[in-house]
Amino acid sequence: MMDRGQDLALVTPRTAPAALAMRAAILLLLILCSLPAGCRNTNPAETVFNDTAEVDAVMARVDNPEAEPIVHEAVIQPVTLKTLKQGDQPDYWDVSLDEVLGIAMTNSQVLRDLGATILRAPGQVQTRYTRLIQQSDPRFGMEAALSAYDAQLFGSAMFQDNYHIANNLLLSGTDSLFSQDKHDYVAQLSKLTATGGQMSLRSLTDYDHNNVVSHLFPTAWQQQMEAELRQPLLQGGGLTFNRIAGPGAIPGVSNGVLIAKVNSDITAVDFERGLRDYVSDVVNAYWDLYFAYRDLDAKRLAVSRSRETWEAYKVQQDEGRESAAAEALAREQYFRFQSELQDAVAGKVGQRTQDQNGSTGGVFRGVNGVQVAERRLRLLVGLPVNDGRTLRPGNDPEIAPVEFHWESMVTESLRRRPEVRAQRLLVKRRELELIAAQNFLAPRLDAVGVARVRGLGHDLAGGGTDSGYGSALDELGTMKYREFAAGLEFSMPLGFRRAHAAVDNAEFLLARERAVLTEQERQILHDLSNTIADVDRAYEQVRTNENRYLAAEEALAGLEANRREGLTINLEQLLDIQRRLTESQSRYYQSRVEYAIALKNVHVEKGSILEYASMGMIDATTPEPVDLPAVPPVAPTPAAAPEASATAPDSPEAGSSDSTP
C-alpha cells in the first residue's frame, strides 16, 4: 500500500502552480477587503485589530467623570437688588421683537422651553438635528428602506485537502486511499426588485486534483455561470406591497419606502410644532419683559407719591396738626409700595407666560419682575445669562382693533395646524399598513427560474489537451453545455392565524387614529373659538382699563391739589386713590400685553405663527387640503373702533420704557 506522498505522485500536477497562485491571489484579495483601509473608512481613528487607544480614552472619561472638561459661559455676576444698591447701574440694550426673534433663530440648535425639559427629559427636546437623525436612522430612515434594493456582492473561496480510506476499489485500482486537493470559488451579484423578486448572477469555479483513475482529467477545472430569478406571485409580490412593507417583511412590521417617507414627514411636522411653540414662547417672554418694565414704572411712581405724602404728614405731625396714627398710616403705605417696587425689580421665580399653560400659545401671567423676566428671555434666545447688559423691549404692543374672517380661519387652522397634519399622516400610514397586512392572507407562491452554462477542462484558461477538450473557460465560451430549470414553490400556514391578527390589528389602529383626528379637529375649533373671544375681551379690557386709569389719575390730582392748597382731605381716601392709581396703571398695561398675546395666539391656533414672526421653514411639508368649503383667505384687517365713552381722553403716558430697575 502506498503512502500519501506516493499516491499524489501518480497524479500529474500540471496546474498545481496555477492553483496555488490563484489561491494566494484570492486570499490576498479577501484580506485586503476585510481591512478598513481597503474599504470606505469614514473614521480615520477607527480601532484596527488590537489598537484600543481610542476606546481606552473614552472609557477613561467614563470611569473618571470629574476629569471631563466643563464648557460654560463667562462668569459674570448677575444684576440683583444688592448690586443695584451698591450703585451698579445697568447698561441697557434696547431690542425690538424682530431682533429678539432673529437672535433666537441664530442661537437655537436646541428649541428651548421654560420648563427645564433639557434637564428633566433631554431626549424629548427638539433640535436642529431632529429630522437629520430620523432620515439617517439605519433602521427606519428613508435611506435604510432604499438600501434593501441595493445590489449585493458576495464572494467566497473554500479550500479542501482530503485524505481518507474510501470504500471504493475503483478510486485508484486496488488501492482504497482517496487523496484530493479541492477549491471552490463563488462570486455572486444579486439584487432585489421593486416587485419583490430577486435576480442573481453567479460564477461557480471548482478545482479538483485527486487520484481517481476513472476521471477524464486527474486535475480538472469546472466553470459555471448561473442566472437565477425568483418572483413571488401572491404573498410578498407586487409593487404595492414592497413599497409599503419592504422586502422580507413580516406581519405587523412594515418599513418600506412609503412608510419611511411618511415617518420622515411626521418628524418634519413635529419639528415644526416644536418651532411654533418655541417662537410663541419667545414672543411671550418678550411681552412679559415689556410688562415688567411698565409695572416697574407704576411701582416707582407709587413709591414717589407715597413718600411725598408720608413726608408731608410727618411735617404736620411735628407741627402738631396731624396725629401719629395718620403719619404711621402714610408711612405704612410708603413701605408697602417700596416692597412692591423691590419685587417689580427682582421678581420671583414662578409663574410665567408660556405655551400650553391654559391655551396652545400661552395665557399671560404678569407676575414677574424685570430681572427674572430678562434672564428668562436671555435663556430662551440663547444669549449669555449674564453679560453686563440688560435687555429692554423697544416695541409697544398693538392697540388697534383687528378682526378675523371666521370661515377662512377655520379652514386655515384645520389645514395648517401641525398636530392635525401629523395625525393625518399617521392615518395614512395606518392605511398603508392595512394594505400591506392584507397581503399576508395570501399563500406563498414563488416562480423560480435558473439558466446555467458549464465548462470543464484540464486547465482553467489557456490551451487544450490531447483529449480534444479545451480549457474550462474555452468550453464555457462555446455555450454548448447549457442547462435550464424552472418551477414553482408553494407554502402556506393552515388557518392564517397570524395574518388575520395582523389585519385586525391594522384595522383597529386605523380606526383609533381616525377617531383621534376627529377629536383633534373638534379641539382646534374649540381653542380657536376661545382665542377669538379672548381677542375681543382683551381689546375691550384695554379701553376699559384706559378709562379706569385716567379716572384714578384725575381723582388723585384733585385730592393732591386740595392738600397742597391747605384744604382738609381724608387721608384714607388719599391713600386709597394712590393704590387705585397704581393698580389701574399696571392693569392698563397688562391688558395691552394681553391683547398683543391674544393676537399672537390667533396665529398659533391657525398655524401661521411663523408668518407672524416673518419666518419660514426650508424643506417643510406642504399642508394638505381638508374637506371644507373653499373660502378665500382674508387677512386680518383693522376694524372700525367703537366709540369711547364721553369721558375717555387720550391714551395716558404713565412712564417711559427707559425706566431703570
VOGU-3710 file (C-alpha; in Angstrom, 3 decimals, decimal comma):
1> mmdrgqdlal> 0,000/0,000/0,000  1,343/3,409/-0,931  1,667/6,283/1,462  0,121/9,661/0,762  3,189/11,048/-0,957  3,360/8,091/-3,349  -0,359/8,372/-4,033  -0,113/12,023/-5,029  2,847/11,217/-7,239  0,548/9,217/-9,518
11> vtprtapaal> -1,270/12,471/-10,443  0,432/14,786/-12,887  0,218/18,162/-11,185  0,419/20,261/-14,337  -1,690/23,071/-12,981  -0,594/22,955/-9,351  1,446/26,188/-9,607  -1,506/27,968/-11,213  -3,833/26,703/-8,492  -1,505/27,844/-5,771
21> amraaillll> -1,117/31,217/-7,413  -4,877/31,679/-7,701  -5,382/30,560/-4,109  -2,832/33,087/-2,902  -4,359/35,867/-5,009  -7,873/35,220/-3,710  -6,694/35,045/-0,111  -4,871/38,345/-0,539  -7,977/39,938/-2,059  -10,172/38,757/0,815
31> ilcslpagcr> -7,693/40,068/3,388  -7,488/43,457/1,702  -11,268/43,788/1,557  -11,558/42,936/5,244  -9,192/45,722/6,265  -10,589/49,217/6,930  -8,032/50,705/4,542  -9,375/48,584/1,694  -12,957/49,783/2,096  -14,635/53,054/2,758
41> ntnpaetvfn> -13,380/54,280/6,125  -15,338/57,232/7,430  -13,497/57,270/10,755  -9,738/57,755/10,404  -9,256/56,875/14,068  -11,155/53,596/13,837  -9,757/50,878/16,053  -7,795/48,342/13,986  -7,042/44,897/15,373  -5,532/45,398/18,826
51> dtaevdavma> -5,190/49,188/18,792  -7,582/50,150/21,612  -6,270/53,647/22,296  -9,484/55,340/21,205  -11,850/53,184/23,248  -9,499/53,350/26,225  -9,609/57,143/26,120  -13,425/57,089/26,114  -13,607/54,616/28,995  -11,135/56,676/30,990
61> rvdnpeaepi> -13,625/59,561/30,906  -16,444/57,176/31,828  -14,537/55,880/34,853  -13,416/59,356/35,893  -16,253/61,771/35,040  -14,728/64,537/37,176  -11,989/64,884/34,560  -14,476/65,826/31,854  -13,973/69,386/30,625  -16,767/71,763/31,611
71> vheaviqpvt> -17,927/74,171/28,936  -19,561/77,260/30,395  -20,174/80,897/29,687  -18,154/83,754/31,073  -18,690/84,003/34,814  -20,347/87,412/35,245  -22,245/88,265/38,400  -25,957/88,798/37,747  -27,628/92,129/38,406  -29,590/91,905/41,681
81> lktlkqgdqp> -31,119/94,236/44,236  -27,863/94,078/46,172  -25,721/95,155/43,224  -28,154/97,964/42,426  -27,858/99,258/45,993  -24,096/99,328/45,517  -24,544/101,794/42,684  -24,002/99,471/39,704  -26,467/100,800/37,140  -27,455/98,523/34,246
91> dywdvsldev> -26,185/99,021/30,731  -29,386/98,847/28,680  -29,718/97,089/25,362  -32,884/98,185/23,564  -34,130/95,394/21,295  -37,177/95,053/19,081  -39,274/91,910/18,835  -37,892/91,179/15,351  -34,339/91,463/16,671  -35,105/89,093/19,529
101> lgiamtnsqv> -36,602/86,523/17,141  -33,588/86,844/14,845  -31,207/86,256/17,759  -33,285/83,261/18,840  -33,105/81,625/15,413  -29,369/82,284/15,143  -28,557/80,754/18,523  -31,017/77,875/18,591  -29,533/74,494/17,869  -31,938/73,349/20,592
111> lrdlgatilr> -35,549/74,555/20,742  -35,601/75,686/24,350  -38,549/75,900/26,683  -39,189/77,311/30,136  -39,974/74,017/31,848  -36,353/72,800/32,146  -37,110/69,893/29,814  -33,463/69,969/28,770  -32,625/68,694/32,278  -35,682/66,535/33,052
121> apgqvqtryt> -36,052/64,756/29,715  -33,294/65,748/27,274  -34,335/63,028/24,852  -37,660/64,805/24,249  -36,110/68,125/23,272  -36,408/69,146/19,616  -33,160/70,216/17,974  -31,989/71,238/14,520  -30,746/67,655/14,129  -34,137/66,007/14,708
131> rliqqsdprf> -35,049/65,400/11,082  -31,479/64,584/10,087  -31,371/61,908/12,768  -34,619/60,397/11,523  -33,519/60,447/7,893  -30,180/58,822/8,697  -31,670/56,176/11,006  -30,166/52,880/9,751  -33,309/51,009/10,828  -36,305/53,166/9,895
141> gmeaalsayd> -34,999/56,019/7,752  -35,540/56,565/4,055  -32,010/55,505/3,134  -32,425/52,348/5,205  -35,606/51,475/3,299  -33,960/52,123/-0,071  -30,867/50,139/0,900  -32,900/46,927/0,742  -32,773/47,278/-3,047  -29,031/47,811/-3,260
151> aqlfgsamfq> -27,125/45,264/-5,308  -25,288/42,777/-3,093  -21,870/41,383/-3,983  -20,885/38,074/-2,414  -17,706/36,108/-2,743  -16,246/33,028/-1,110  -13,228/30,772/-1,509  -13,103/27,365/0,171  -10,044/25,074/0,112  -10,104/21,391/0,995
161> dnyhiannll> -7,266/18,920/1,434  -8,891/15,464/1,720  -7,090/12,180/2,504  -9,016/9,129/3,741  -9,820/5,474/3,108  -12,734/5,132/0,726  -14,980/2,124/0,480  -14,486/2,008/-3,275  -11,804/-0,021/-5,145  -12,437/1,954/-8,347
171> lsgtdslfsq> -10,739/5,055/-6,979  -7,162/4,042/-7,835  -7,030/0,458/-8,921  -6,818/-1,842/-5,953  -5,956/0,961/-3,573  -8,749/2,414/-1,453  -6,912/5,592/-0,367  -8,555/8,773/-1,617  -6,409/11,877/-1,907  -7,830/15,195/-3,114
181> dkhdyvaqls> -6,959/18,889/-3,344  -10,196/20,814/-3,989  -11,038/24,517/-4,324  -14,464/26,145/-4,569  -14,747/29,781/-5,673  -18,089/31,602/-5,696  -18,778/35,152/-6,847  -22,373/36,394/-6,885  -24,153/39,641/-7,687  -27,780/39,788/-6,548
191> kltatggqms> -30,443/42,451/-6,404  -33,996/42,693/-5,138  -36,564/44,162/-7,476  -39,365/46,591/-6,708  -41,891/43,795/-7,246  -40,336/41,580/-4,557  -38,333/39,367/-6,889  -34,638/38,591/-6,666  -32,211/38,452/-9,562  -28,861/36,713/-9,120
201> lrsltdydhn> -25,872/36,268/-11,363  -23,168/33,989/-10,011  -19,908/32,426/-11,057  -19,007/28,967/-9,680  -15,444/27,775/-10,155  -14,296/24,321/-8,968  -10,765/22,962/-8,941  -10,330/19,217/-8,307  -6,948/17,432/-8,155  -7,394/13,775/-6,985
211> nvvshlfpta> -6,205/10,207/-7,544  -9,379/8,754/-9,034  -8,213/6,801/-12,101  -11,619/6,790/-13,788  -11,766/10,590/-14,248  -11,284/12,195/-17,625  -8,740/14,599/-16,135  -6,824/13,898/-12,913  -6,686/17,676/-12,485  -9,852/19,424/-13,609
221> wqqqmeaelr> -11,344/22,884/-13,568  -15,087/23,368/-13,886  -16,538/26,812/-14,574  -20,263/27,590/-14,287  -22,203/30,777/-14,910  -25,713/30,905/-13,473  -28,565/33,369/-13,753  -31,455/32,911/-11,327  -34,768/34,725/-10,996  -37,215/34,257/-8,117
231> qpllqggglt> -40,507/36,144/-8,205  -43,316/35,927/-5,611  -46,666/35,689/-7,365  -49,012/36,033/-4,378  -47,751/36,828/-0,882  -44,781/39,191/-0,914  -45,177/40,139/-4,570  -46,122/43,328/-6,350  -45,110/46,985/-6,291  -47,754/47,992/-3,755
241> fnriagpgai> -46,730/45,565/-1,029  -42,995/46,051/-1,436  -43,190/49,835/-1,480  -45,174/49,721/1,771  -43,706/46,818/3,733  -40,357/46,343/2,049  -38,759/43,030/1,120  -38,631/40,362/3,787  -41,442/41,951/5,807  -43,352/40,025/8,441
251> pgvsngvlia> -46,934/40,610/9,630  -47,167/43,701/11,798  -43,796/45,139/10,783  -43,719/47,420/7,743  -40,714/49,527/6,831  -40,914/50,095/3,107  -40,084/53,250/1,221  -43,585/54,716/1,594  -43,686/54,093/5,353  -40,234/55,655/5,727
261> kvnsditavd> -41,400/58,671/3,711  -44,448/59,154/5,949  -42,284/58,801/9,077  -39,930/61,439/7,713  -42,845/63,807/7,059  -44,215/63,218/10,572  -40,821/64,077/12,031  -40,717/67,271/9,982  -44,192/68,287/11,183  -43,251/67,504/14,802
271> ferglrdyvs> -40,210/69,740/14,425  -42,426/72,476/13,003  -44,680/72,114/16,037  -41,667/72,474/18,324  -40,537/75,528/16,362  -44,019/77,022/16,660  -44,024/76,586/20,437  -40,516/77,990/20,671  -41,347/81,130/18,677  -44,510/81,570/20,713
281> dvvnaywdly> -42,558/81,311/23,968  -40,016/83,869/22,762  -42,821/86,324/21,952  -44,420/85,607/25,332  -41,149/86,238/27,140  -40,639/89,498/25,226  -44,042/90,849/26,289  -43,512/89,543/29,819  -40,411/91,712/29,993  -42,279/94,673/28,488
291> fayrdldakr> -44,969/94,432/31,157  -42,338/94,032/33,872  -40,863/97,404/32,886  -44,279/99,046/32,748  -45,236/97,557/36,100  -41,945/98,862/37,461  -42,860/102,329/36,227  -46,135/102,179/38,121  -44,465/100,951/41,307  -41,743/103,614/41,127
301> lavsrsretw> -44,294/106,400/40,703  -46,295/104,931/43,580  -43,224/104,988/45,836  -42,511/108,579/44,871  -46,088/109,714/45,564  -46,387/107,796/48,839  -43,040/109,139/50,074  -44,151/112,684/49,360  -47,398/112,056/51,252  -45,582/110,494/54,178
311> eaykvqqdeg> -43,113/113,349/54,435  -45,964/115,897/54,320  -47,820/114,164/57,157  -44,563/113,815/59,072  -44,104/117,584/58,990  -47,723/118,098/60,040  -47,260/115,644/62,934  -44,166/117,512/64,093  -46,175/120,744/63,998  -48,989/119,109/65,955
321> resaaaeala> -51,531/119,401/63,142  -51,788/115,646/62,497  -51,892/112,630/64,741  -49,176/109,998/64,964  -51,647/107,444/63,621  -52,069/109,425/60,388  -48,283/109,655/59,942  -47,917/105,938/60,614  -50,670/105,123/58,092  -48,914/107,163/55,402
331> reqyfrfqse> -45,593/105,564/56,341  -47,094/102,060/56,089  -48,301/102,776/52,553  -44,856/104,025/51,568  -43,174/100,823/52,724  -45,904/98,740/51,069  -45,107/100,333/47,736  -41,394/100,005/48,467  -41,870/96,258/48,931  -43,806/96,019/45,698
341> lqdavagkvg> -41,091/98,010/43,919  -38,423/95,567/45,082  -40,457/92,661/43,699  -41,020/94,593/40,479  -37,259/94,948/40,096  -36,082/91,483/41,116  -39,180/89,353/40,617  -39,905/85,891/41,935  -39,151/82,595/40,243  -42,518/81,082/39,458
351> qrtqdqngst> -45,383/81,673/37,076  -44,591/82,845/33,555  -46,314/83,137/30,225  -45,588/80,014/28,199  -47,299/77,696/25,763  -49,809/75,108/26,993  -50,473/76,905/30,310  -54,181/77,188/29,552  -54,062/77,704/25,786  -51,839/76,475/22,974
361> ggvfrgvngv> -49,940/79,736/22,689  -49,962/80,563/26,385  -52,082/82,677/28,751  -50,436/85,868/30,014  -49,095/85,685/33,579  -47,936/89,167/34,529  -46,454/88,389/37,929  -42,689/88,621/37,395  -40,131/91,350/37,915  -37,696/92,815/35,404
371> qvaerrlrll> -34,632/90,809/36,357  -36,382/87,423/36,323  -38,171/88,214/33,044  -34,948/89,483/31,464  -32,990/86,368/32,396  -35,833/84,185/31,109  -35,768/85,930/27,733  -31,991/85,519/27,580  -32,321/81,829/28,326  -34,859/81,347/25,543
381> vglpvndgrt> -32,991/83,205/22,795  -29,587/81,712/23,619  -27,853/84,824/24,930  -25,450/84,580/27,878  -27,489/84,590/31,057  -25,324/87,436/32,368  -23,181/89,643/30,131  -23,223/93,003/31,906  -26,126/94,390/29,859  -29,869/94,467/30,481
391> lrpgndpeia> -32,355/93,771/27,710  -35,153/96,288/27,308  -38,031/95,958/24,821  -38,177/98,651/22,175  -41,652/97,863/20,822  -45,060/98,703/22,239  -47,919/96,194/21,998  -50,641/96,648/19,412  -53,735/98,596/20,479  -55,577/98,879/17,138
401> pvefhwesmv> -58,702/96,716/16,789  -58,308/93,690/14,499  -60,991/91,487/13,009  -60,555/87,986/11,519  -62,672/86,167/8,954  -64,040/83,165/10,850  -64,628/80,756/7,945  -61,176/81,286/6,462  -59,612/80,901/9,911  -61,336/77,547/10,405
411> teslrrrpev> -60,164/76,297/7,028  -56,636/77,512/7,636  -56,478/76,015/11,122  -57,631/72,559/10,032  -55,242/72,661/7,099  -52,115/74,054/8,743  -52,067/73,080/12,407  -49,038/70,762/12,914  -50,928/68,475/15,291  -53,625/67,734/12,714
421> raqrllvkrr> -51,143/67,385/9,865  -49,105/64,877/11,856  -52,251/62,934/12,733  -53,388/62,874/9,105  -50,012/61,491/8,124  -50,367/58,869/10,833  -53,798/57,909/9,462  -52,267/57,466/6,012  -49,520/55,319/7,474  -52,128/53,107/9,137
431> eleliaaqnf> -53,972/52,826/5,825  -50,770/51,709/4,113  -50,077/49,217/6,886  -53,568/47,750/6,460  -52,966/47,259/2,736  -49,682/45,510/3,479  -51,237/43,332/6,192  -53,913/42,075/3,804  -51,177/40,709/1,540  -50,237/38,136/4,185
441> laprldavgv> -53,655/36,490/3,832  -52,477/35,034/0,503  -50,377/31,844/0,313  -46,744/31,981/-0,746  -46,253/31,045/-4,394  -42,874/31,778/-5,982  -41,843/31,247/-9,573  -38,185/30,165/-9,846  -36,076/30,000/-12,979  -32,373/29,114/-13,395
451> arvrglghdl> -30,209/29,194/-16,534  -26,710/27,727/-16,394  -23,713/27,346/-18,709  -20,873/24,940/-17,886  -17,302/24,420/-18,987  -14,867/21,639/-17,992  -11,189/21,329/-18,762  -7,785/20,304/-17,528  -6,894/23,983/-17,231  -8,963/26,941/-16,209
461> agggtdsgyg> -7,746/29,017/-19,141  -5,289/28,580/-21,973  -4,780/25,790/-24,492  -6,497/22,444/-24,560  -5,186/18,892/-24,084  -4,635/15,918/-26,359  -8,104/14,654/-25,455  -9,628/17,306/-27,716  -11,153/19,371/-24,918  -10,184/22,975/-24,359
471> saldelgtmk> -9,805/24,772/-21,079  -12,778/25,283/-18,780  -13,263/28,876/-19,934  -12,924/27,869/-23,573  -15,606/25,226/-23,176  -17,783/27,713/-21,338  -17,420/30,139/-24,219  -18,766/27,656/-26,716  -22,162/27,777/-24,916  -22,621/24,078/-25,759
481> yrefaaglef> -23,316/22,883/-22,250  -26,455/24,756/-21,274  -28,910/23,825/-18,553  -32,261/25,232/-17,567  -34,580/24,773/-14,613  -37,949/26,306/-13,828  -40,625/25,613/-11,283  -42,950/26,824/-8,563  -42,614/26,813/-4,785  -45,743/26,881/-2,631
491> smplgfrrah> -46,246/27,270/1,099  -48,993/28,464/3,411  -49,919/28,253/7,086  -53,143/26,441/7,762  -55,611/28,949/9,132  -53,533/32,126/8,580  -53,933/32,944/12,276  -51,046/35,426/12,420  -52,088/37,102/9,158  -55,679/37,576/10,362
501> aavdnaefll> -54,401/39,007/13,642  -52,209/41,461/11,706  -55,180/42,609/9,613  -57,404/43,028/12,679  -54,700/44,964/14,478  -54,136/47,241/11,480  -57,883/47,931/11,238  -58,132/48,776/14,948  -55,117/51,094/14,744  -56,596/52,837/11,722
511> areravlteq> -59,943/53,272/13,480  -58,193/54,698/16,530  -56,176/57,242/14,559  -59,256/58,374/12,653  -61,148/58,849/15,921  -58,222/60,824/17,351  -58,140/63,004/14,209  -61,836/63,799/14,572  -61,385/64,833/18,202  -58,320/66,910/17,335
521> erqilhdlsn> -60,322/68,863/14,779  -63,061/69,487/17,362  -60,460/70,590/19,901  -58,937/73,003/17,394  -62,328/74,569/16,710  -62,842/74,901/20,476  -59,431/76,515/21,029  -59,840/78,804/18,032  -63,217/79,975/19,351  -61,671/80,704/22,743
531> tiadvdraye> -58,815/82,620/21,158  -61,096/84,807/19,049  -63,211/85,518/22,114  -60,060/86,380/24,069  -59,012/88,878/21,393  -62,311/90,713/21,746  -62,132/90,521/25,545  -58,564/91,831/25,669  -59,340/94,731/23,343  -62,326/95,798/25,410
541> qvrtnenryl> -60,217/95,484/28,538  -57,655/97,857/27,026  -60,291/100,530/26,534  -61,960/99,939/29,896  -58,721/99,983/31,867  -57,617/103,082/29,992  -60,707/104,884/31,244  -60,199/103,480/34,724  -56,582/104,638/34,769  -57,438/108,145/33,610
551> aaeealagle> -60,248/108,430/36,158  -57,936/107,396/39,010  -55,302/109,840/37,804  -57,824/112,710/37,785  -59,111/111,785/41,232  -55,621/111,746/42,709  -54,713/115,015/41,015  -57,792/116,669/42,563  -57,021/115,406/46,077  -53,359/116,391/45,814
561> anrregltin> -54,325/119,870/44,628  -56,658/120,302/47,611  -53,955/119,079/50,004  -51,356/121,482/48,618  -53,848/124,391/48,976  -54,279/123,543/52,634  -57,787/122,156/52,370  -58,808/119,314/54,626  -58,839/115,937/52,895  -59,498/112,405/54,080
571> leqlldiqrr> -56,162/110,604/54,486  -57,620/107,163/53,954  -59,279/108,365/50,765  -55,954/109,776/49,574  -54,070/106,583/50,293  -56,818/104,516/48,700  -56,771/106,515/45,481  -52,985/106,197/45,354  -53,360/102,428/45,478  -56,115/102,537/42,904
581> ltesqsryyq> -53,994/104,613/40,545  -51,041/102,263/40,835  -53,222/99,218/40,305  -55,084/100,750/37,357  -51,822/101,816/35,704  -50,415/98,274/35,907  -53,728/96,805/34,846  -53,889/99,068/31,808  -50,532/97,893/30,509  -51,334/94,333/31,466
591> srveyaialk> -54,435/94,467/29,267  -52,348/95,849/26,399  -49,933/92,947/26,688  -52,837/90,508/26,963  -54,210/91,922/23,708  -50,849/91,535/21,972  -50,524/87,937/23,165  -54,130/87,184/22,195  -53,405/88,380/18,637  -50,310/86,216/18,570
601> nvhvekgsil> -52,292/83,240/19,844  -54,689/83,550/16,915  -51,758/82,862/14,598  -50,677/79,987/16,818  -54,121/78,408/16,643  -54,439/78,749/12,889  -50,874/77,633/12,159  -49,468/80,910/10,832  -47,161/81,848/13,717  -44,050/81,596/11,531
611> eyasmgmida> -45,508/84,099/9,053  -46,471/86,295/12,017  -42,809/86,249/13,046  -41,619/86,749/9,422  -40,089/83,280/9,308  -40,330/80,171/7,203  -39,123/76,584/7,207  -36,871/75,236/4,479  -37,974/71,822/3,168  -41,177/71,913/5,192
621> ttpepvdlpa> -44,006/69,549/4,352  -46,877/71,058/2,411  -50,169/71,247/4,316  -52,881/69,228/2,646  -56,395/70,462/1,884  -59,243/69,424/4,138  -62,813/68,598/3,249  -64,278/72,031/3,923  -65,912/74,592/1,650  -63,257/76,635/-0,090
631> vppvaptpaa> -63,213/80,135/1,367  -60,811/82,774/0,054  -58,345/83,641/2,823  -58,934/87,059/4,311  -56,034/88,792/6,003  -56,687/90,426/9,356  -57,907/93,962/8,724  -58,358/96,829/11,151  -61,959/97,189/12,210  -63,761/100,376/12,964
641> apeasatapd> -63,023/101,312/16,540  -66,100/101,532/18,746  -66,725/104,945/20,185  -65,204/105,539/23,581  -67,187/106,906/26,452  -67,647/110,633/26,532  -65,224/110,916/29,437  -62,376/108,966/27,800  -59,499/111,333/26,915  -56,330/110,482/25,060
651> speagssdst> -54,247/107,465/25,973  -52,156/108,155/29,075  -48,413/108,041/29,143  -47,731/106,541/32,531  -43,989/106,292/32,305  -41,331/105,773/29,675  -39,815/102,418/28,787  -36,342/103,669/29,701  -37,029/103,045/33,365  -34,082/101,864/35,401
661> p> -34,684/98,767/37,526
//
